[in-house]
Amino acid sequence: MTLPRAMTPKMVADLWLCSERHVRNLIAAGDLPSFKLGGKLLRIRGEDVEAYECRTGASHGLGVVSPLPSTGTENVTAIPSAPVTRARLNALRRPSMRS
């Protein structure tokens, strides 16, 4: 897929199926290079989007998953990519240990 030369954070968010805030957070953290057009408008080069996808293993339309540091003690469970209803989320949630 050929990307435009310059993309808005909204365009990148739509491409990655994530929020515009997530894209702006990646820019603020220095993970995704950007530039200002006319001093105000934030733009991301298409090449930088592709380079980020290559570095992180993300693909168009599959969302961006930032790797989390592993402590080796987590219980890793595969989560299906289908939409999850509130009832299903409640069933998957661990019971509270409050006394």
Protein Blocks (a to p, Z undefined) as FASTA:
>chain_A
ZZdfbdcfklmmmmnopafklmmmmmmnopagcddehhlaccddfklmmmmmmmnopaeh
kapadddddehlaccddddfbdcdfklmmmmpccdfbZZ
